[in-house]
Amino acid sequence: MLKKGLVLILAIVMVMTMFTGCAQPAQAPAEPAPEAEKAPAEESKPELSFGMITDVGGLGDKSFNDSAWEGLQNAGKELGVEPVILQSTKQEDYEANIGNMAQSVDLTIAVGYLMEQAMISGSEQYPDRKFGIIDTVVNAPNVMSVTFKEHDGSFLVGVIAGLATKSNVVAFVGGMEGPLIEKFEVGYRAGVASVNPNAKVLVNYTGAFDNPDKGKEIAISQFKQKADVIYHASGACGIGVIQAADENNFWAIGVDQDQSALSNNNRVLCSMIKRVDVGTYTIVKSYADNNFAGGKAVELGLKEDGVGYSDGGNNVPAEIKAVADKAKELVANGTIAVPSSRKELEAFKPVEIK
């Protein structure tokens, strides 16, 4: 009997144990697990990257390259992208700089007609990349070209020079000779002839864009030949032209940007504005907006606000400014066709500006 009772008790205990094991004990509400530390978000990469290659004048020329870089920076601020820059110290740098830039950005912009051959080579070597070039045309499907009607803007400052001269001798200082700088020279000469056919125009070239001393030397030589208004289209060489104007009390005419601030004695009569900044900005924006005009050239003139003149030093008399503004209107509407080469200048017949 004892044995049977013990077995019965053990059986009851086992059954109770089974039920107890199946039941889940009540638990206090669990505290929310601490929020996992968020992994630092991967830094977002811009959808567009772009950079610029200077010509040999480099940054600090207060003219062409500085203006081009300003346009890229404006586009960068608008798009939230930091543009890249490579500076060329000699022409042999061009091809290597274009190749290096193309390997690191989506859009490579070269500023200056001297980079035409290097751009042709680079665009062929990197057909999946986009390129832009200022001041010349490269006929490639991945290259957008921007040129300017420099002769139209130069015509306006020629009108101002022709009316401002007291000696009836004015001058032009060019950089490296070629079709592009010839447009500046010829437009200027046509403007002078249109308002002062008796004025003599002296013309000299520095053979460089990065030699202020040479620009100064030529300007002083022209001044000694009685030139009292000297227009330059010579990159950084123009810094020397303006220094010579300060020291010898003649008028200088700046180029590309308003260069009145370069004169310590307010001897910049006016400046021919060439909106290179508009050119570089236009290339970047066209690509960012999926309107990249590869294989095409965009030409910016008076109508597009691509060229014009400024009077930052307030040195152009009101009566001369009125004539220059009328000349701008006549050029813009096609009444005056400004010559762009020496051959065209020979056939140019001045139109009375009134």
SEDREN-802937 format. One record per residue (C-alpha): residue number from 1; x, z, y. Coordinates in steps of 0.05 Angstrom, whole numbers, plus 5000, padded with zeros to 4 digits. Each point is the difference from the previous one (the first is absolute). Layout:
BEGIN
nr;xx;zz;yy
NUM;X;Z;Y
...
//
This chain:
BEGIN
nr;xx;zz;yy
1;5000;5000;5000
2;5056;5017;5048
3;5033;4935;4987
4;4935;4961;5012
5;4988;5038;5066
6;5070;4985;5024
7;4990;4926;4986
8;4934;5000;5038
9;5032;5034;5061
10;5057;4949;5000
11;4951;4943;4997
12;4961;5027;5060
13;5065;5008;5039
14;5021;4928;4985
15;4932;4972;5023
16;5005;5039;5065
17;5070;4975;5011
18;4977;4928;4991
19;4946;5007;5053
20;5046;5036;5047
21;5052;4943;4994
22;4948;4947;5016
23;4976;5035;5063
24;5042;4987;5062
25;5014;5063;5040
26;4974;5001;5071
27;5055;4980;5050
28;5007;5014;5074
29;4993;4938;5043
30;5067;4965;5002
31;5035;4997;5066
32;5008;4929;5025
33;5067;4973;4980
34;5047;4994;5059
35;5000;4930;5029
36;5058;4962;4972
37;5053;4982;5050
38;4989;4929;5022
39;5057;4954;4988
40;5025;4972;5065
41;4965;4934;5013
42;5044;4941;4992
43;5020;4975;5068
44;4957;4940;5015
45;5039;4936;5010
46;4979;4952;5055
47;4965;4938;4976
48;5044;4959;5046
49;5074;5006;5016
50;5036;4957;5050
51;5065;4994;5037
52;5038;4961;5052
53;5069;4968;5003
54;5030;4994;5069
55;5042;4942;5024
56;5071;5012;5023
57;4977;5028;5067
58;4974;5062;4963
59;4959;5057;5025
60;5017;5023;5070
61;5000;4930;5030
62;4942;5021;5045
63;4971;4932;4984
64;4984;4958;4938
65;5017;5048;4943
66;4973;5062;5035
67;4934;4964;5014
68;4995;4976;4927
69;5012;5070;4974
70;4947;5028;5048
71;4948;4954;4968
72;5019;5024;4931
73;4996;5073;5021
74;4931;4988;5031
75;4975;4970;4936
76;5031;5057;4960
77;4965;5053;5041
78;4934;4964;4992
79;5008;4992;4925
80;5033;5067;4986
81;5063;4967;4974
82;5072;5013;5022
83;5034;4932;5009
84;5071;4988;4976
85;5055;4966;5040
86;5066;4967;4983
87;5047;4979;5056
88;5043;4938;4997
89;5068;5005;5033
90;5020;4928;4983
91;4965;4937;4976
92;5031;5008;4931
93;4956;5063;4992
94;4935;4962;5002
95;4992;4977;4929
96;5022;5065;4969
97;4955;5040;5047
98;4939;4957;4982
99;5014;5009;4926
100;5010;5075;5005
101;4937;5008;5041
102;4959;4957;4953
103;5019;5044;4942
104;4973;5063;5034
105;4939;4979;5040
106;4939;4955;4992
107;5009;4964;5066
108;5067;4981;5031
109;5002;4976;5073
110;5062;4965;5028
111;5004;4993;5076
112;5039;4941;5026
113;5006;4925;4987
114;5072;5010;4976
115;4971;5030;4936
116;4962;4938;4980
117;5046;4979;4943
118;5007;5071;4974
119;4924;5006;5000
120;4992;4935;4961
121;5048;5027;4948
122;4968;5069;4997
123;4929;4974;4994
124;5021;4955;4942
125;5037;5057;4966
126;4941;5048;5006
127;4937;4957;4993
128;4957;5061;4985
129;5017;5032;5067
130;4973;4985;5069
131;5043;4983;5061
132;4992;4988;5074
133;5047;4968;5050
134;5001;4997;5076
135;5021;4940;5042
136;5005;4947;4946
137;4957;4969;4946
138;5014;5007;4926
139;4953;4957;4958
140;4992;5045;4939
141;4935;5028;4971
142;5025;5071;5004
143;5026;4996;5072
144;4960;5008;5064
145;5033;4972;5062
146;4987;5020;5072
147;5026;4960;5059
148;4989;5004;5075
149;4992;4953;5059
150;5061;5028;5035
151;5001;4939;5047
152;4932;5019;5028
153;5020;5071;5018
154;5067;4975;5027
155;4963;4951;5044
156;4966;5058;5035
157;5064;5037;5016
158;5030;4933;5022
159;4944;4994;5051
160;5016;5071;5024
161;5075;4985;5004
162;4989;4934;5036
163;4959;5035;5054
164;5043;5063;5005
165;5068;4967;5008
166;5032;5001;5069
167;5061;4959;4983
168;4963;4945;4962
169;5045;5014;4941
170;4974;5035;4938
171;5029;5006;4930
172;4986;5008;4926
173;5042;5039;4949
174;4985;4982;4928
175;5025;5031;4935
176;5017;4954;4943
177;4983;4927;5014
178;4945;4969;4958
179;4929;4975;5004
180;4970;5069;5008
181;5041;5024;5060
182;4994;4930;5029
183;4925;5013;5006
184;5015;5058;5047
185;5049;4959;5041
186;4955;4939;5006
187;4937;5038;5017
188;5037;5038;5054
189;5029;4937;5030
190;4932;4966;5000
191;4969;5061;5035
192;5054;4999;5054
193;4992;4925;5011
194;4924;5006;5006
195;5004;5045;5062
196;5070;4986;5028
197;5026;4930;4981
198;5060;5010;5045
199;5026;5061;4962
200;5061;4994;4956
201;4998;5032;4931
202;5066;5022;4968
203;5000;5005;4924
204;5050;5036;4956
205;5000;5028;4929
206;5036;5062;4973
207;5004;4974;4929
208;4975;5068;4976
209;4942;5049;5003
210;5040;5065;4996
211;5053;4996;5055
212;4979;5033;5065
213;5069;4990;5030
214;4994;4924;4991
215;4932;5000;5031
216;5027;5039;5060
217;5060;4953;5007
218;4956;4938;5001
219;4950;5030;5049
220;5055;5019;5049
221;5028;4930;4995
222;4931;4971;5016
223;4991;5048;5058
224;5066;4976;5029
225;4970;4931;4998
226;4944;5027;5046
227;4948;5014;4946
228;4955;5056;5026
229;4949;5001;4943
230;5026;4999;4928
231;4955;4997;4939
232;5028;5017;4932
233;4977;4987;4928
234;5060;5029;4965
235;4981;5064;4963
236;5047;5057;5014
237;5044;4955;5043
238;4945;5007;5052
239;5018;5073;5009
240;5064;4975;5032
241;4961;4950;5043
242;4959;5058;5028
243;5062;5042;5011
244;5030;4942;5040
245;4936;4996;5042
246;5005;5075;5015
247;5072;4994;5022
248;4993;4935;5040
249;4931;5007;5029
250;4967;4937;4972
251;4935;4995;4961
252;4999;5000;4924
253;4941;4978;4958
254;4992;5036;4933
255;4973;4974;4935
256;4957;5020;4940
257;4983;5069;5027
258;4992;5026;5071
259;5073;5014;5015
260;4992;5030;5069
261;5021;5069;4973
262;5069;4972;4982
263;5017;4992;5074
264;5028;5060;5037
265;4988;4967;5068
266;4932;4967;4987
267;5031;4930;4996
268;4954;4971;4946
269;4954;4953;5036
270;4953;4992;4940
271;5004;4990;4925
272;4975;4945;4955
273;4960;5037;4948
274;5004;4973;4929
275;4956;5044;4956
276;5043;5003;4939
277;4965;5066;4986
278;4935;4962;4995
279;5034;4952;4951
280;5025;5053;4952
281;4936;5040;5005
282;4959;4937;4985
283;5040;4987;4936
284;4992;5071;4974
285;4926;5004;5017
286;4984;4933;4968
287;5030;5024;4935
288;4967;5068;5004
289;4933;4967;5012
290;5009;4950;4943
291;5005;4942;5049
292;5073;4984;4990
293;5012;4930;5025
294;5056;4980;4953
295;5026;4930;5010
296;4971;4997;5071
297;5027;5010;5070
298;4965;5039;5055
299;5020;4980;5070
300;4988;5050;5057
301;4995;4975;5071
302;4967;5019;5066
303;4930;4997;4970
304;5019;5048;4944
305;5037;5046;5048
306;5063;4982;4962
307;5040;4985;5063
308;4993;5015;5074
309;5037;5037;5054
310;5004;5071;5027
311;5020;5031;5065
312;5018;5071;4980
313;5044;5009;5062
314;4946;4977;5048
315;5048;4949;5029
316;4958;4936;4999
317;4966;4990;5068
318;4925;4992;4997
319;5002;4928;5025
320;5049;4980;4945
321;4961;5038;4947
322;4937;4961;5021
323;5036;4934;4987
324;5027;5024;4933
325;4931;5023;4978
326;4971;4932;5019
327;5056;4966;4961
328;4981;5043;4940
329;4928;4976;5005
330;5021;4927;5005
331;5047;5006;4940
332;4948;5037;4958
333;4946;4948;5012
334;5046;4941;4987
335;5004;4973;5071
336;5076;5012;4998
337;5035;4980;4935
338;5066;5039;5003
339;5059;4963;4968
340;5034;5035;4941
341;5063;4957;4994
342;5050;4968;5047
343;4974;4932;4979
344;4929;5020;5020
345;5027;5029;5065
346;5027;4932;5020
347;4930;4972;4997
348;4966;5060;5032
349;4961;4987;5064
350;4985;5064;5038
351;4927;5015;5016
352;4984;5030;5067
353;4981;5073;4991
354;4944;5019;5047
//
